[in-house]
Every structure is written in structure tokens, then in C-alpha cells.
């Protein structure tokens, strides 16, 4: 009986591993292309499609397990959006420090170059699509498939390892911080609505306001 009961879990783990490998390869390839190129948009949408299809193939969506009075609009929607805005504020403040650390400054300038040189609508579309799709996979099917005592740490570790394919230290650090937050929301709410709303809020604000900070050398802000 135990072997039969373990089969669904083993199957989910195999599927999740295959999806993680495919998505990681596509993610690394996407940030090796030229900004605003057809290859960049095709690959970034392919990454989102991989996470989304892979997540849906192994686990049905659970939006939230909140019940009764906890299912208020503010609790379900308002709190996650405010959490995303607060996370953006923290990252925006940290960016002032990162500007003065050469390796992080170079990493951020490199990735923000895709936003600066790309089409605003297309870059926003790929950013939001990947934000939603990442939650469906990493905080959805992978979170469940790990079946470990601490799925928050486990799913975040895989999230960081996947982000290593970008070869960008700033993105890897961000994936560790935000991956932990998203996974904690998944565990506390029992569903994907909270991490999805927080993720897309944070991503949209980062994309809208962070590039401005990196258009000038750090010393220009000191003299402003």
C-alpha cells in the first residue's frame, strides 16, 4: 500500500524536476540574447509557458484556503498588494547600497538594460507573465511535490538554483529574498493568490521605477 501511495508523489517529483531543468535552460538562454530582440521575447515567453504548463500538469491550482471572515477582500487582495509595495520599497532602498558595490551595480545595470532598451509594453508583459507562471510552478506544484518538512526552504533553494542560470548575482540574491517571502505566503494562505499578487506588484514597481536609479553614476546622487 505504501509503495502505491508513493507513486503520485514520485511522479510529481519527476515532472517537477524535468520542468525545472527545461525552464532553467530557457531562462539562461533568454538573458544571453540582445535586449528588444525577437529572440529575447520569444525565450522569455517560453520560460513563462514552461513554468505555467509544467505547474498545471502536476498540480491543480489552489487559490486560497482562507475561510469565513478571513476571506475578506482586504485580506485576500489588499494585504498581498501592500506586501509587494513594501518589498519594492525595501529593494529600492537597498539599491542605493548596491550602486556602490561594483559587482551588484554591474549585475543590476546588465538586467535593467533589457527594460531600458526594450519595448515598455512587451517587457512589462513578459515580466508579469513570468511572475504569475513562476508562482504556479515554484509555489504551486514544486511546493507540493517536494513533500519535505520545510517546503519554504526547499522551494526557495530550487528557485535560487534556477536563477543561477542567469549568471547574475543580483537576481540570485533577489530570488532568495523574494522566494522566501512568496513561499511563506503560500504556506500561510494555503494558496497561490497571495504570492501571485505580491509578485506582480513587486515586479511592476521594480520595472517602472528601478531603471531610473541606475541611469546616473552613484556620485551624481551624492552631489544632487
Beta strands, then each sheet from edge to edge (+ up, - down):
end
